[in-house]
Amino acid sequence: MSQIDIDRLREDLEDYFGTAMFNGNPQAMMELEEVKRANEQELISLARRCGFNINDYTEREDEDYYR
């Protein structure tokens, strides 16, 4: 079974929109606020819309088994 590392996903989305805002995209400020207050499902949906691969944020319970 696997779970999504929501904290890491939120941090990466904050970096993504923070960079866009710094580069002059005014819409990014509103998106950044959305990231801050989004629940898990909203965050995953936003990440997918932005082209993030959610599988990159998957934590496997049996991960140590393969090391």
KACOR-V185766 format. One line per field, one symbol per residue. phi: phi as a letter, one per 30 degrees, with the letter a starting at -180 (. if undefined). psi: psi as a letter, one per 20 degrees, with the letter a starting at -180 (. if undefined). Layout:
BEGIN
phi->???
psi->???
END
This chain:
BEGIN
phi->.bbcdddddddddddedddddddjcdddddddddddcdddddddddddddidcdddcdccdceddcd
psi->qqqpnhghggghhggghgghghjjohhhghhghgghjqagghgggggghjjqohhijppphkhhhi.
END
